[in-house]
Amino acid sequence: MTFALDPEIAAALEAYGEPPATPPIGDVETRRTELDAMLNQANNVAQPIAAQVEIIDHKVIVEDGTAIRARWYRLPSSESRAAVVYFHGGGMILGSVPIFDGPVSRYVAHTGVPMLSVEYRLAPEHPHPTPVEDAYAGLLWLAGHASELGVDPDRIAVMGDSAGGGIAAAVAILSRDRGGPALTRQILLYAMLDDRTTTPDPYIVPFAGWTYDDNITAWNALLGEHADRSATDPATAPARISDATGLPAAYIEVGQLDIFRDEDIRYALTLSQAGVPVELHVHPGVPHEYDALAFDADVSRRALADRHRVLKSL
């Protein structure tokens, strides 16, 4: 028996029509054009941005003096003192804070937990360590402004999807290693964690929304095409970590038909073997970003219910 798409996911994907051909390895611009448009449609058009959520932009000055955007989402009626720093997906090479307004605002509307979405700079224009250092600066900004924002500094979590999940995991590692804010949770959604995920799995290839060519392109953009991968920093690729002791408890979910499946499962095991509490979900029959493409599917509703539950527990 081989893998098959969840029937509701298959129907949703069929409604989108034939996907465009995967651009050649190294073609960042075509990926940005096509995938940014697709993500905006799925995140902000197919589902409405939560109108009851207040959205305010702040500026975070990073170490090189650049001002990056940090967008604060809050539900005025909520009394929650927890907060989440959110990092958007896009393979480190595409995506933006506005493209993820929809899902972030909906998390806030459903849970009452405010979120700060950080506009980290993208590769290849800004290779490692710029994206993760921008992200870490966003965490420090929130912790430093916790009092005025009504946030308990002991109840801050990090969260992200895809590349943003990888950045969330990396920020948790940096915060531990640098004596930064003590995070209460890391919430990793089909996270991009390992630069070594380059050899196609023939069982996954027919279903891969984010392909192996996409992944090679993204990691080459972030690290450099000819970089010595034997010395890749865990703050770049968290799956490289050898000592996960002291990292925050994790919620990890991934689809069985996602090229990030194995690295996410291995990361959950790495954390568990270091005594870090982990909740792991592997959803059968679903590819990458399934919940954005088929938000009405039963599996998407179950995943969202789990995320909301975890957010409310912060």
Secondary structure, 3 states (H helix, E strand, C coil): CCCCCCHHHHHHHHHHCCCCCCCCCCCHHHHHHHHHHHHHHHHHHCCCCCCCCEEEEEEEECCCCCEEEEEEEECCCCCCCCEEEEECCCCCCCCCCHHHHHHHHHHHHHHCCCEEEECCCCCCCCCCCHHHHHHHHHHHHHHHCHHHHCCCCCCEEEEEECHHHHHHHHHHHHHHHCCCCCCCEEEEECCCCCCCCCCCCCCCHHHCCCCHHHHHHHHHHHHCCCCCHHHCCCCCCHHHCCCCCCCCCEEEEEECCCCCHHHHHHHHHHHHHCCCCEEEEEECCCCCCHHHHCCCCHHHHHHHHHHHHHHHCC
